[in-house]
């Protein structure tokens, strides 16, 4: 989950002020892209924290069609040229893989960057804002909450397939769009600094959450140390594996396309699986205030393991599989640390809807982490059982 900037004028409303005029910008910018037909209008869509996303409608000889137009937030992604090159290269590789398997309409299974009329992968407007366009996947949608084990299974299968299909891609040739994104020890250092500085006078209000975090310092380095020892391979990873980053087909219920590729970069497969555990094993919202509702659901976890191993099991190492359950604990804890750090620093990164929003988020993440700790033995057994069945 990348951090999200916002205009100070909209501090608590959850929508950047820039979005008010972004819709008007879309009408001007779409003419730069290689799209047949006449532009008719656009609407803001999506629930992402970072970029401004719109569906743009066109009238063509074949009827109304739409594309996805997006403003890329270069305040967060400071190397947009490299980011776009990552996306073009990765999607091209995925298309080659899917084409070899004869998987039907490629545009339903892999995002396609629509070029500009000059052949570029993006355009810039008069204000220096970066814009890009993708094919719009019809008859499919995303879900913000996990409504069933089947949905969890389909999402995990899609993300696992993403890792498997990119297993032979040279991961180190990609740029790190967000360096040290899942460097948990560094995230922990940032928290320690925020506690020490207490620049906003919020430490006292977060004493319980700070104590929870400091008591778990011993877990933060496990995966990085295993990677440094050569036990966990570097892979092309998505790094933001929320359920709503998989398109689910309206007709079949299958997870057909992994989207939101800005954070695709070298990483560990366990970062991706861990974030799935964080976001899919509890039906509670990420900012749930009733902590009694925040609990890991083992049937959801088993669905994730089943889907992930079905599609990625053939490329994962023994050590990767062995750490699947732990990865859920680590990434949940890491995100909680990030929310807590942001709260202590005055909310400079994540969009908030009220002054204590990031503290509420941290509490929910830490409650889920504690629930995973309690269930760790059962979760490990589930992985073993599913590995046997795979």
LOFIRO-308794 format. One line per 3 residues: number of its first residue (from 1); for each residue y, x, z of C-alpha. Coordinates in steps of 0.1 Angstrom, whole numbers, plus 5000, padded with zeros to 4 digits. Layout:
residues N
NUM> Y X Z  ...
END
This chain:
residues 390
1> 5000 5000 5000  5031 5018 4988  5064 5014 5008
4> 5089 4989 4995  5126 4994 4992  5151 4965 4994
7> 5187 4958 4991  5205 4959 5025  5222 4927 5016
10> 5188 4909 5017  5175 4926 5048  5153 4898 5061
13> 5148 4874 5032  5119 4893 5016  5134 4893 4981
16> 5156 4921 4968  5191 4910 4958  5184 4928 4925
19> 5158 4901 4917  5186 4876 4913  5199 4893 4882
22> 5166 4909 4871  5156 4877 4854  5187 4879 4832
25> 5178 4915 4824  5144 4905 4811  5159 4884 4783
28> 5178 4915 4771  5150 4940 4775  5121 4922 4759
31> 5136 4929 4725  5127 4966 4729  5090 4959 4729
34> 5066 4955 4700  5060 4918 4705  5057 4892 4677
37> 5076 4860 4680  5108 4846 4694  5116 4850 4731
40> 5119 4816 4748  5122 4824 4785  5108 4841 4816
43> 5099 4834 4851  5094 4857 4881  5057 4860 4892
46> 5036 4879 4917  5037 4888 4953  5039 4926 4951
49> 5060 4946 4975  5074 4972 4950  5082 4961 4914
52> 5098 4931 4899  5074 4912 4877  5080 4885 4851
55> 5060 4864 4826  5079 4863 4794  5072 4835 4769
58> 5073 4839 4731  5070 4814 4703  5047 4827 4676
61> 5030 4813 4645  4999 4809 4667  5017 4790 4694
64> 5033 4800 4727  5022 4833 4741  5033 4854 4771
67> 5034 4890 4781  5039 4906 4815  5073 4924 4818
70> 5079 4946 4848  5107 4966 4863  5093 4999 4877
73> 5108 5008 4910  5118 5045 4905  5132 5047 4940
76> 5096 5047 4952  5078 5062 4922  5101 5091 4916
79> 5081 5105 4886  5079 5074 4864  5071 5094 4832
82> 5040 5110 4848  5030 5076 4863  5031 5059 4830
85> 5012 5087 4814  4985 5083 4841  4982 5046 4833
88> 4980 5051 4795  4953 5078 4798  4933 5059 4824
91> 4934 5026 4805  4925 5043 4773  4895 5059 4790
94> 4884 5025 4804  4888 5008 4770  4865 5034 4755
97> 4839 5028 4782  4841 4990 4778  4841 4992 4740
100> 4809 5013 4741  4793 4985 4762  4805 4958 4739
103> 4822 4938 4767  4840 4913 4745  4878 4910 4745
106> 4891 4943 4759  4924 4927 4768  4907 4905 4794
109> 4891 4935 4811  4916 4963 4809  4954 4963 4810
112> 4971 4973 4777  5005 4990 4778  5026 4973 4751
115> 5046 5000 4733  5083 4997 4725  5094 4995 4689
118> 5099 5032 4689  5063 5038 4702  5072 5047 4738
121> 5053 5034 4769  5085 5021 4785  5122 5015 4779
124> 5153 5021 4800  5182 4997 4802  5219 5004 4803
127> 5217 5009 4841  5189 5034 4839  5162 5010 4851
130> 5127 5015 4838  5109 4986 4822  5073 4983 4808
133> 5052 4955 4793  5015 4946 4795  4992 4921 4779
136> 4991 4889 4800  4955 4879 4810  4952 4842 4806
139> 4926 4819 4822  4925 4842 4852  4944 4846 4885
142> 4947 4866 4916  4941 4855 4952  4962 4866 4982
145> 4935 4857 5007  4897 4860 5007  4884 4825 5004
148> 4847 4832 5002  4821 4860 5003  4817 4856 4966
151> 4853 4864 4960  4850 4895 4982  4818 4905 4963
154> 4836 4901 4929  4866 4922 4940  4845 4950 4954
157> 4823 4950 4922  4854 4953 4901  4869 4981 4921
160> 4835 4999 4922  4832 4996 4885  4867 5011 4881
163> 4856 5041 4901  4823 5044 4882  4839 5041 4848
166> 4863 5069 4857  4838 5091 4873  4838 5114 4843
169> 4876 5114 4839  4893 5147 4850  4909 5134 4882
172> 4929 5165 4889  4947 5161 4855  4965 5131 4869
175> 4998 5134 4888  5000 5122 4924  5024 5093 4920
178> 5027 5092 4958  5018 5126 4972  4998 5126 5004
181> 4996 5088 5002  4963 5086 5023  4969 5118 5042
184> 4962 5102 5076  4969 5133 5097  5004 5135 5081
187> 5009 5097 5087  5001 5104 5123  5026 5132 5125
190> 5053 5109 5111  5045 5085 5139  5046 5112 5165
193> 5081 5123 5152  5093 5087 5153  5082 5082 5189
196> 5098 5115 5199  5131 5107 5182  5132 5070 5190
199> 5162 5067 5167  5164 5029 5170  5156 5025 5207
202> 5124 5006 5199  5098 5028 5216  5098 5007 5248
205> 5091 4975 5229  5061 4991 5212  5045 5009 5242
208> 5012 4991 5239  5008 4998 5201  5019 5035 5206
211> 4993 5039 5233  4966 5024 5210  4975 5048 5182
214> 4977 5080 5203  4943 5072 5219  4927 5075 5184
217> 4941 5107 5171  4906 5122 5170  4896 5100 5140
220> 4925 5108 5116  4912 5140 5100  4875 5132 5094
223> 4876 5123 5057  4901 5150 5048  4881 5176 5066
226> 4849 5165 5048  4868 5167 5015  4880 5202 5023
229> 4844 5212 5031  4833 5199 4997  4813 5170 5011
232> 4835 5143 4995  4844 5146 4958  4878 5141 4943
235> 4878 5110 4921  4902 5088 4902  4910 5061 4927
238> 4932 5030 4927  4946 5034 4962  4958 4998 4966
241> 4926 4978 4966  4939 4945 4979  4921 4914 4966
244> 4952 4904 4946  4948 4935 4925  4918 4920 4908
247> 4920 4893 4882  4894 4866 4888  4882 4847 4857
250> 4889 4809 4859  4858 4801 4839  4832 4824 4855
253> 4846 4834 4889  4840 4870 4880  4863 4899 4888
256> 4873 4909 4852  4902 4933 4854  4917 4957 4880
259> 4955 4956 4878  4986 4973 4895  4977 5008 4884
262> 5008 5026 4897  4989 5043 4925  4960 5055 4903
265> 4957 5092 4911  4933 5117 4925  4918 5106 4958
268> 4887 5097 4977  4865 5067 4969  4865 5059 5006
271> 4902 5053 5005  4896 5025 4980  4866 5010 4999
274> 4884 5013 5032  4914 4994 5020  4891 4966 5008
277> 4876 4964 5043  4911 4962 5057  4923 4935 5034
280> 4892 4914 5028  4871 4913 5060  4895 4892 5080
283> 4909 4858 5069  4940 4864 5090  4972 4874 5073
286> 4984 4910 5074  5012 4898 5097  4992 4873 5117
289> 5009 4868 5151  4979 4850 5167  4957 4881 5173
292> 4927 4859 5183  4924 4851 5146  4922 4888 5136
295> 4886 4897 5136  4863 4915 5112  4838 4891 5095
298> 4805 4909 5089  4794 4886 5061  4826 4896 5043
301> 4819 4932 5049  4783 4928 5036  4797 4912 5004
304> 4820 4941 4999  4792 4966 5003  4769 4947 4980
307> 4795 4945 4952  4807 4980 4956  4773 4996 4956
310> 4761 4974 4927  4788 4989 4904  4796 5023 4919
313> 4763 5031 4938  4751 5052 4909  4779 5077 4911
316> 4786 5078 4949  4772 5107 4969  4752 5103 5001
319> 4781 5114 5022  4804 5088 5005  4779 5060 5012
322> 4774 5072 5048  4812 5069 5055  4817 5034 5040
325> 4819 5017 5074  4841 5043 5090  4865 5042 5060
328> 4874 5006 5069  4883 5017 5104  4904 5047 5092
331> 4924 5029 5065  4931 4999 5088  4943 5023 5115
334> 4963 5043 5090  4982 5012 5077  4988 5001 5113
337> 5003 5036 5120  5025 5032 5089  5038 4998 5100
340> 5044 5011 5135  5063 5042 5123  5084 5020 5100
343> 5093 4997 5129  5103 5026 5151  5125 5041 5124
346> 5144 5009 5117  5123 4995 5088  5134 5018 5060
349> 5103 5012 5037  5085 4979 5040  5101 4946 5032
352> 5106 4925 5063  5113 4888 5070  5125 4892 5106
355> 5135 4922 5128  5100 4926 5145  5080 4920 5113
358> 5066 4956 5111  5057 4955 5148  5038 4923 5142
361> 5020 4939 5113  5011 4969 5133  4996 4947 5161
364> 4975 4928 5136  4962 4960 5120  4954 4976 5153
367> 4936 4944 5164  4915 4945 5133  4908 4982 5138
370> 4896 4975 5173  4873 4948 5160  4859 4972 5135
373> 4852 4997 5162  4833 4971 5182  4813 4962 5151
376> 4807 4997 5138  4770 4999 5146  4763 4966 5128
379> 4785 4976 5099  4766 5009 5095  4733 4990 5096
382> 4746 4967 5068  4754 4997 5046  4719 5011 5052
385> 4702 4978 5044  4723 4972 5013  4716 5008 5001
388> 4679 5001 5003  4684 4969 4982  4706 4985 4956
END
